[in-house]
Amino acid sequence: MEYNESDFVEYALKEIGIEILSRNDKFFNLANGFQIEVEGRDLYRLSHEGWVISPFDDIGRLCTFLQNNGSQTSKNN
């Protein structure tokens, strides 16, 4: 079985309660204008409304950043 980093990201976002508006392979559109691109294993590019915020190399820190900046579902608000 081949490991798929994008599937892992999808799982992590759903588990933490972050809504995925759409997914196109390694690209995720989230609430409040956030986008994630999976660049490789443990490497994620976070953008907001087209502006790159930062690369992340830890899915936990990425999810925490998104939670703290309003990209989560209403059940967690």
Secondary structure, DSSP 8 states (H G I E B T S, - for coil): ----HHHHHHHHHHHHT--EEEEETTEEEEGGGEEEEEEETTEEEEEETTEEEEEES-HHHHHHHHHHTT-S-GGG-
